[in-house]
Amino acid sequence: MKKVWLILVLLIASLVLLVGCDATNPAVVRDSPPINVVGAITQNVIADSHNSSVANVNAGETFTGTSTSTLGVAGIQVSLKTNQDCTVYVDQSPTDGVSPDWDITDTYSYISSKGGNSWTTQAVNSYVRVRVKNTSTSNTTYFRLQTALCPVVEAVPRSLNENGRFITDATLSDDYGFSVSDTPMGEMRVVTPVKLVGTTFVGTTLDLNFWLTTGTANGGTVTQANGQVTLATNTTANGAAELSSIRRGRYIAGSSMRYRAIAQLDVGLTDNKRRWGVGDWVTLPTLVDGAFFQLDGTTFSVVTLKGGTPTVVSSGSFNGNFGATYTLNTNAHTYEIYWTNSKVYFVIDGTLLHLVAANTDTWTNTVSFYIGCDNINSNNLDVNKTLKIRVMSIARLGQLQSAPIYKHITTAATTICKYGAGTLHSIIVGTPANQIITIFDNTTNSGTIMSVITLGNNTSPIELHYDMDFYTGLTIVNSGTIDATLVYE
């Protein structure tokens, strides 16, 4: 019996020491060193060799890993570094991994020009495999894929958008997610885009008050029907079809510009070139300055042009959110060009294709452009190729007008009021007796006449309102002593 009591006493004493309680009052905890709880947790990250690889992947082919259990795993971490654009798929399955049904797939875009990337996917099923498809037209020359299985990780939810971002009620975006409607200069687009150039193609008669087709030749045609205009080379050798606007979209410092077109092309063919965008299109087929999309044979490119010298960036070298390569198809797409005097953004269907940054020199000699497009066969090609345009326009992302200035004229003279494009708002004549005033859209007293004002023997001041755009310059010629004020911008 004494042995039993002795054993009980020893057990009680051991428990007191173990839990750190006072012997006289078991409810009171003694001061003692804290237990090292952190050291009791082990983050046992496992590199999954079944879904990791360093073997190169040929163009259009896919690396496919094998099924690995994710029981006890919270997050699947995939990292990739390679020199070609790829699509990464993380497949998950609830079955045994022998012949699983891959019920869930998370898809990620790898853009090689942006360097290595990684993704953490929440483990929600029992098995995983990783696939990587080389979506470019070239084989990889290095390929480093690793998958790690993490028991403890703060994995993001699976309910992300296609760009791997959290889905929220408000979709402030940009950096050319563009959705918030920002301008390329960083302002939230609370201004209304103002259309400066372009009309819709209604009916079957092309409105030559707004459009020029002077470069069409060798059997090429420009026809309008069904809400679109079609530029066709037809089957005469070296057919050419060209369309440009009569007026120019005037650039104002501090505002950005937007070209927008919905265009559809048939498949590319050697010795055929199609272009659509902004530039000095009234000089077709010769261009001096501009920015445009181009399909030359089967090569799709974006082009900036300065002083007749083009800078061509072709598919395989793009730097936008599509990756380096974009495959043009025969569907209709929305093509946009946003430009300032320092940057040009080429956008397709709301996604940035390529950005040109003029960091050391200007990218063009002028930023006030016409809109236009052309479709030209060469080297005696006699195959009919088409370019269909549903709409083309230039809009200013900002106010229609800037603050005007004025010029006061008192003597008979030829006065150059402005070099370059602008808007003539009004003319106020204080002494209008027996005067003839001629206004030119030019920087000399010749060329396009905007208005001829013949003033009779009238001594009362008059004010003439114009609100008329000019594109080359503003020159006024008056025949005698006068008191006139021009208001313009």
C-alpha positions as CSV (number, residue, x, y, z in Angstrom):
1,M,0.0,0.0,0.0
2,K,2.9,2.3,0.8
3,K,4.3,1.7,-2.6
4,V,1.0,2.7,-4.3
5,W,1.0,6.0,-2.4
6,L,4.6,6.6,-3.2
7,I,3.9,6.1,-6.9
8,L,0.9,8.5,-6.7
9,V,3.0,11.2,-5.0
10,L,5.7,10.9,-7.6
11,L,3.1,11.2,-10.4
12,I,1.6,14.3,-8.9
13,A,5.0,15.9,-8.4
14,S,5.9,15.2,-12.0
15,L,2.6,16.7,-13.3
16,V,3.2,19.9,-11.2
17,L,6.7,20.3,-12.7
18,L,5.5,19.6,-16.2
19,V,2.6,22.1,-16.3
20,G,4.4,24.7,-14.2
21,C,1.7,25.0,-11.4
22,D,2.1,26.0,-7.8
23,A,2.1,22.8,-5.5
24,T,-0.2,24.5,-3.0
25,N,-2.6,25.9,-5.6
26,P,-2.6,23.9,-8.9
27,A,-4.7,26.7,-10.6
28,V,-1.8,29.2,-10.4
29,V,0.8,29.1,-13.2
30,R,4.4,29.7,-12.2
31,D,6.7,31.9,-14.1
32,S,8.8,29.8,-16.4
33,P,10.6,30.1,-19.7
34,P,8.2,30.1,-22.7
35,I,7.8,27.0,-24.8
36,N,9.4,27.6,-28.3
37,V,6.3,27.0,-30.3
38,V,7.8,28.3,-33.6
39,G,10.5,25.6,-33.5
40,A,7.8,23.0,-33.3
41,I,6.4,23.8,-36.8
42,T,8.3,22.5,-39.8
43,Q,7.7,23.9,-43.4
44,N,8.6,20.9,-45.4
45,V,8.6,22.3,-49.0
46,I,9.1,19.5,-51.5
47,A,10.5,20.0,-55.0
48,D,8.3,18.0,-57.3
49,S,10.6,16.3,-59.8
50,H,7.6,14.9,-61.7
51,N,6.6,18.4,-62.7
52,S,10.0,20.0,-63.1
53,S,12.2,20.0,-66.2
54,V,15.2,21.6,-67.9
55,A,14.7,19.9,-71.3
56,N,14.1,22.4,-74.1
57,V,10.6,22.5,-75.7
58,N,10.2,22.9,-79.4
59,A,7.9,25.5,-81.0
60,G,4.2,24.5,-80.6
61,E,5.0,21.5,-78.4
62,T,4.1,21.0,-74.7
63,F,6.0,19.7,-71.7
64,T,3.6,17.6,-69.6
65,G,4.4,16.5,-66.1
66,T,3.0,13.5,-64.3
67,S,0.4,13.2,-61.5
68,T,1.7,14.0,-58.0
69,S,-0.3,13.8,-54.7
70,T,-1.1,17.2,-53.1
71,L,-2.6,15.7,-49.8
72,G,-1.1,17.7,-47.0
73,V,-0.2,20.5,-49.5
74,A,-1.7,24.0,-49.3
75,G,0.0,25.7,-52.3
76,I,1.5,24.7,-55.6
77,Q,4.4,27.0,-56.6
78,V,5.5,26.9,-60.2
79,S,8.5,29.0,-61.5
80,L,9.6,29.2,-65.2
81,K,12.5,30.9,-67.0
82,T,12.9,30.4,-70.7
83,N,13.5,32.5,-73.8
84,Q,10.2,31.9,-75.6
85,D,6.6,32.8,-74.9
86,C,4.7,30.0,-73.2
87,T,1.3,29.1,-71.6
88,V,1.5,27.4,-68.2
89,Y,-1.3,25.1,-67.1
90,V,-1.7,23.8,-63.6
91,D,-4.1,20.8,-63.7
92,Q,-5.8,19.4,-60.6
93,S,-7.7,16.1,-60.1
94,P,-9.6,14.4,-57.2
95,T,-8.8,10.9,-58.5
96,D,-6.0,8.5,-57.7
97,G,-3.5,10.0,-60.2
98,V,-3.3,6.8,-62.3
99,S,-5.8,7.9,-65.0
100,P,-7.2,11.1,-63.5
101,D,-9.8,13.4,-64.7
102,W,-8.2,16.9,-64.7
103,D,-11.3,18.7,-63.5
104,I,-9.6,22.1,-62.7
105,T,-7.1,24.0,-64.8
106,D,-5.5,27.3,-63.9
107,T,-3.9,29.0,-66.9
108,Y,-1.0,31.6,-66.9
109,S,0.7,33.4,-69.7
110,Y,4.5,33.5,-69.6
111,I,6.0,36.5,-71.6
112,S,9.7,35.9,-72.2
113,S,10.5,39.6,-72.7
114,K,9.5,40.3,-69.1
115,G,11.9,37.7,-67.7
116,G,11.3,34.7,-65.3
117,N,8.0,34.4,-63.6
118,S,6.3,32.3,-60.9
119,W,2.7,31.5,-59.9
120,T,1.3,30.1,-56.6
121,T,-1.9,28.1,-57.0
122,Q,-4.2,27.0,-54.2
123,A,-4.2,23.2,-53.9
124,V,-7.9,22.2,-53.9
125,N,-7.7,18.7,-55.2
126,S,-5.7,15.5,-54.4
127,Y,-3.4,15.4,-57.4
128,V,-1.6,17.9,-59.6
129,R,0.3,18.0,-62.9
130,V,1.9,21.0,-64.7
131,R,2.0,21.5,-68.5
132,V,4.0,24.2,-70.4
133,K,3.2,24.9,-74.1
134,N,5.7,26.8,-76.2
135,T,3.4,29.2,-78.0
136,S,6.1,30.9,-80.1
137,T,7.5,30.0,-83.5
138,S,11.0,29.1,-82.2
139,N,12.4,26.4,-80.0
140,T,13.6,27.2,-76.5
141,T,17.3,27.4,-76.1
142,Y,17.0,27.1,-72.3
143,F,14.1,26.0,-70.2
144,R,14.0,25.9,-66.4
145,L,10.7,24.8,-64.9
146,Q,10.4,23.9,-61.2
147,T,7.3,23.0,-59.2
148,A,7.3,23.1,-55.4
149,L,4.6,21.7,-53.1
150,C,4.2,23.8,-49.9
151,P,2.3,22.5,-46.8
152,V,2.0,26.1,-45.4
153,V,1.6,29.0,-47.8
154,E,-0.8,31.9,-48.3
155,A,-2.0,30.9,-51.7
156,V,-4.2,33.3,-53.5
157,P,-7.8,32.2,-54.3
158,R,-8.5,30.5,-57.6
159,S,-11.1,33.2,-58.5
160,L,-8.7,35.4,-60.4
161,N,-9.1,37.1,-63.7
162,E,-7.4,36.1,-66.9
163,N,-4.4,38.2,-66.0
164,G,-3.9,36.5,-62.6
165,R,-5.3,39.5,-60.7
166,F,-7.9,39.5,-57.9
167,I,-11.5,40.0,-59.1
168,T,-13.0,43.0,-57.3
169,D,-16.1,45.1,-57.7
170,A,-14.1,48.0,-59.0
171,T,-11.7,47.4,-61.9
172,L,-9.2,50.2,-61.8
173,S,-6.6,48.9,-64.1
174,D,-4.2,50.3,-66.6
175,D,-0.6,49.9,-67.4
176,Y,-2.5,49.0,-70.4
177,G,-5.1,46.9,-68.8
178,F,-6.8,50.2,-69.9
179,S,-10.2,49.3,-68.3
180,V,-10.4,52.4,-66.1
181,S,-10.2,54.5,-69.3
182,D,-7.0,56.3,-68.6
183,T,-5.1,58.4,-71.2
184,P,-1.6,57.4,-72.2
185,M,-0.4,60.5,-70.2
186,G,-1.7,59.0,-67.0
187,E,-4.9,61.1,-66.5
188,M,-8.1,59.2,-65.6
189,R,-10.2,59.7,-68.6
190,V,-12.9,62.0,-67.2
191,V,-12.7,64.0,-70.4
192,T,-14.8,63.0,-73.4
193,P,-12.9,61.8,-76.5
194,V,-13.6,64.3,-79.2
195,K,-13.7,62.9,-82.8
196,L,-11.7,65.0,-85.1
197,V,-11.5,62.9,-88.3
198,G,-13.6,60.1,-89.7
199,T,-17.1,59.2,-90.7
200,T,-19.1,56.0,-90.8
201,F,-19.6,54.2,-94.1
202,V,-23.3,54.4,-94.7
203,G,-24.9,53.4,-97.9
204,T,-23.1,52.5,-101.2
205,T,-21.6,55.9,-102.1
206,L,-18.2,56.9,-100.6
207,D,-18.5,60.5,-99.4
208,L,-15.7,62.3,-101.2
209,N,-16.3,65.3,-99.1
210,F,-14.4,63.5,-96.4
211,W,-12.3,60.8,-98.2
212,L,-9.7,60.7,-101.0
213,T,-8.9,57.7,-103.2
214,T,-6.3,59.4,-105.4
215,G,-3.8,56.6,-105.1
216,T,-6.0,53.8,-106.4
217,A,-4.6,52.4,-109.7
218,N,-4.2,49.3,-111.9
219,G,-7.7,47.9,-111.5
220,G,-7.8,48.4,-107.7
221,T,-11.1,49.5,-106.3
222,V,-12.5,51.2,-103.2
223,T,-16.2,50.2,-102.7
224,Q,-18.6,50.9,-99.9
225,A,-21.5,48.6,-98.9
226,N,-23.0,46.9,-95.9
227,G,-21.6,49.4,-93.4
228,Q,-17.9,49.0,-94.5
229,V,-15.5,50.0,-97.2
230,T,-13.5,47.4,-99.1
231,L,-10.1,48.0,-100.6
232,A,-9.5,45.4,-103.3
233,T,-6.5,44.9,-105.6
234,N,-8.5,42.7,-108.0
235,T,-6.8,40.6,-110.6
236,T,-4.9,43.2,-112.7
237,A,-1.1,43.0,-112.0
238,N,0.1,45.5,-109.4
239,G,-3.4,46.6,-108.4
240,A,-3.6,49.3,-105.7
241,A,-6.4,50.6,-103.6
242,E,-5.9,53.5,-101.2
243,L,-8.1,55.6,-98.9
244,S,-7.3,58.6,-96.8
245,S,-9.1,61.4,-95.0
246,I,-9.3,64.9,-96.4
247,R,-8.8,66.6,-93.0
248,R,-6.1,66.1,-90.4
249,G,-6.4,65.5,-86.7
250,R,-4.7,68.4,-84.9
251,Y,-2.5,67.5,-82.0
252,I,-2.6,69.8,-78.9
253,A,0.2,69.8,-76.4
254,G,-0.9,68.2,-73.2
255,S,-3.5,65.9,-74.8
256,S,-3.1,62.4,-76.3
257,M,-4.6,61.2,-79.5
258,R,-6.3,58.0,-80.5
259,Y,-6.7,56.3,-83.8
260,R,-9.4,53.5,-83.9
261,A,-10.4,51.2,-86.7
262,I,-12.3,48.0,-87.1
263,A,-10.5,46.1,-89.9
264,Q,-10.6,42.7,-91.4
265,L,-8.0,41.1,-93.8
266,D,-7.8,37.9,-95.7
267,V,-4.6,35.8,-95.5
268,G,-1.3,37.4,-96.3
269,L,0.5,36.8,-99.6
270,T,4.0,37.5,-100.8
271,D,4.1,40.8,-102.9
272,N,1.0,42.2,-101.2
273,K,1.3,44.9,-98.6
274,R,-1.6,46.3,-96.5
275,R,-1.3,49.3,-94.1
276,W,-3.8,51.0,-91.8
277,G,-3.2,53.8,-89.3
278,V,-2.2,57.5,-89.2
279,G,0.2,59.5,-91.3
280,D,0.7,61.7,-94.3
281,W,-1.7,59.6,-96.2
282,V,-2.5,62.4,-98.8
283,T,0.8,61.6,-100.4
284,L,0.0,57.9,-100.9
285,P,1.7,55.6,-101.7
286,T,4.7,57.6,-100.4
287,L,4.6,58.4,-96.7
288,V,6.9,60.7,-94.7
289,D,5.7,60.5,-91.1
290,G,3.2,58.3,-89.2
291,A,2.3,55.2,-87.2
292,F,0.4,52.2,-88.6
293,F,-0.2,48.5,-88.6
294,Q,1.2,46.6,-91.5
295,L,0.8,43.1,-93.1
296,D,3.6,42.8,-95.7
297,G,3.3,39.4,-97.3
298,T,2.7,37.1,-94.3
299,T,4.7,39.3,-91.8
300,F,2.6,41.3,-89.4
301,S,4.3,44.4,-88.0
302,V,3.8,47.8,-86.4
303,V,5.6,50.8,-88.0
304,T,6.6,54.3,-86.9
305,L,7.8,56.6,-89.6
306,K,10.0,59.7,-89.4
307,G,11.1,61.7,-92.4
308,G,10.5,58.8,-94.7
309,T,12.5,56.3,-92.6
310,P,10.4,53.5,-91.2
311,T,11.1,51.7,-87.9
312,V,9.5,48.3,-88.3
313,V,8.8,45.9,-85.4
314,S,7.5,42.5,-86.5
315,S,5.7,39.7,-84.7
316,G,8.3,37.9,-82.6
317,S,9.7,41.2,-81.2
318,F,6.6,42.8,-79.7
319,N,6.9,44.0,-76.1
320,G,3.2,44.2,-75.0
321,N,0.8,42.0,-73.1
322,F,0.3,39.5,-75.9
323,G,4.0,38.6,-75.6
324,A,6.6,38.8,-78.4
325,T,4.4,37.1,-81.0
326,Y,0.9,37.9,-82.3
327,T,-0.7,35.8,-85.0
328,L,-3.0,37.8,-87.2
329,N,-6.1,36.0,-88.3
330,T,-8.9,36.7,-90.8
331,N,-11.5,37.9,-88.2
332,A,-12.4,41.6,-87.7
333,H,-10.5,43.2,-84.8
334,T,-10.4,46.6,-83.2
335,Y,-7.0,48.3,-83.9
336,E,-6.0,51.4,-81.9
337,I,-3.0,53.6,-81.9
338,Y,-2.5,56.0,-79.0
339,W,0.2,58.6,-79.4
340,T,1.8,61.6,-77.8
341,N,5.0,63.4,-78.8
342,S,7.0,60.8,-76.8
343,K,5.2,57.5,-77.0
344,V,3.1,55.3,-79.3
345,Y,0.9,52.5,-78.1
346,F,-0.3,49.9,-80.5
347,V,-3.4,48.1,-79.2
348,I,-5.5,45.2,-80.5
349,D,-8.9,44.5,-79.0
350,G,-8.1,46.5,-75.9
351,T,-4.8,44.7,-75.2
352,L,-1.4,46.4,-75.6
353,L,0.5,44.9,-78.5
354,H,3.6,47.1,-78.6
355,L,4.9,50.3,-77.0
356,V,7.3,52.7,-78.8
357,A,9.1,55.0,-76.4
358,A,11.0,58.0,-77.9
359,N,13.5,58.5,-75.1
360,T,16.4,60.0,-77.0
361,D,14.8,61.5,-80.1
362,T,11.4,62.3,-81.5
363,W,9.6,59.4,-83.2
364,T,8.1,61.6,-86.0
365,N,8.4,65.0,-87.4
366,T,4.7,65.9,-86.9
367,V,2.0,64.5,-84.6
368,S,-1.0,65.9,-86.5
369,F,-2.0,63.2,-88.9
370,Y,-4.5,62.1,-91.5
371,I,-6.1,58.6,-91.3
372,G,-5.8,56.2,-94.1
373,C,-5.2,52.7,-95.4
374,D,-3.9,51.1,-98.5
375,N,-3.7,47.6,-100.2
376,I,-1.0,47.3,-102.9
377,N,0.2,44.4,-105.0
378,S,3.7,44.5,-106.5
379,N,6.1,42.4,-108.7
380,N,3.2,41.8,-111.1
381,L,1.1,40.0,-108.5
382,D,-2.4,39.6,-110.0
383,V,-4.2,37.9,-107.1
384,N,-7.2,39.8,-105.5
385,K,-6.5,40.7,-101.9
386,T,-8.8,42.7,-99.7
387,L,-8.8,45.0,-96.7
388,K,-12.2,45.8,-95.2
389,I,-12.7,48.8,-92.8
390,R,-15.9,49.2,-90.8
391,V,-14.8,52.5,-89.2
392,M,-11.8,54.7,-89.0
393,S,-11.4,57.8,-86.8
394,I,-9.0,60.0,-84.9
395,A,-10.1,61.4,-81.5
396,R,-8.4,63.8,-79.1
397,L,-8.5,62.6,-75.5
398,G,-9.2,66.1,-74.2
399,Q,-11.1,69.3,-74.9
400,L,-12.0,70.2,-78.4
401,Q,-10.6,73.7,-78.0
402,S,-7.6,75.2,-76.2
403,A,-7.3,78.8,-75.1
404,P,-7.3,81.0,-78.2
405,I,-4.9,83.9,-78.9
406,Y,-5.5,87.0,-81.1
407,K,-3.7,89.1,-83.7
408,H,-4.4,92.8,-84.2
409,I,-3.8,94.1,-87.8
410,T,-3.9,97.8,-88.7
411,T,-2.0,98.1,-92.0
412,A,-2.2,96.6,-95.5
413,A,0.0,93.5,-95.2
414,T,0.4,89.8,-95.6
415,T,0.4,88.5,-92.0
416,I,1.4,85.0,-91.1
417,C,-0.7,84.3,-87.9
418,K,0.4,80.7,-87.3
419,Y,2.6,78.0,-88.6
420,G,0.9,74.6,-88.4
421,A,-2.7,73.4,-87.7
422,G,-5.2,75.3,-85.6
423,T,-8.7,76.8,-85.5
424,L,-9.9,80.2,-86.7
425,H,-12.7,81.3,-84.4
426,S,-13.6,84.8,-85.5
427,I,-12.6,88.1,-87.1
428,I,-13.6,91.4,-85.7
429,V,-13.3,94.4,-88.0
430,G,-13.5,97.8,-86.5
431,T,-13.2,99.9,-89.7
432,P,-14.6,97.7,-92.4
433,A,-15.0,100.4,-95.2
434,N,-14.0,99.2,-98.7
435,Q,-11.7,96.3,-97.6
436,I,-10.9,92.9,-99.1
437,I,-9.6,90.3,-96.7
438,T,-8.3,86.9,-97.9
439,I,-7.6,84.1,-95.5
440,F,-5.3,81.2,-96.5
441,D,-4.8,77.8,-95.0
442,N,-1.0,78.2,-95.6
443,T,2.1,79.9,-94.4
444,T,2.1,82.1,-97.5
445,N,-0.5,84.2,-99.4
446,S,-1.2,81.3,-101.8
447,G,-2.7,77.8,-101.7
448,T,-6.0,76.9,-100.0
449,I,-8.3,79.8,-99.5
450,M,-10.4,79.6,-96.4
451,S,-12.4,82.8,-97.0
452,V,-12.5,86.0,-99.0
453,I,-14.3,88.9,-97.2
454,T,-15.3,91.9,-99.3
455,L,-16.4,94.8,-97.2
456,G,-18.4,97.6,-98.7
457,N,-18.7,101.2,-97.6
458,N,-19.8,100.3,-94.1
459,T,-18.5,102.2,-91.1
460,S,-20.1,100.0,-88.4
461,P,-17.9,97.3,-86.8
462,I,-18.6,93.7,-87.7
463,E,-17.8,90.3,-86.2
464,L,-17.5,87.2,-88.4
465,H,-17.6,83.8,-86.7
466,Y,-15.9,80.8,-88.3
467,D,-14.8,78.1,-85.9
468,M,-13.0,76.6,-88.9
469,D,-10.0,74.3,-88.7
470,F,-6.9,75.0,-90.8
471,Y,-4.1,72.4,-91.3
472,T,-1.0,74.0,-92.8
473,G,-1.0,77.5,-91.3
474,L,-3.0,80.7,-91.1
475,T,-2.2,83.7,-93.3
476,I,-4.3,86.8,-93.8
477,V,-4.0,89.4,-96.6
478,N,-5.8,92.8,-96.4
479,S,-5.9,95.4,-99.1
480,G,-5.6,98.6,-97.1
481,T,-5.6,100.4,-93.8
482,I,-7.7,98.3,-91.4
483,D,-8.5,97.7,-87.8
484,A,-9.0,94.0,-87.6
485,T,-8.6,91.4,-84.8
486,L,-8.3,87.6,-85.5
487,V,-9.2,85.2,-82.7
488,Y,-7.7,81.7,-83.3
489,E,-5.8,78.8,-81.7
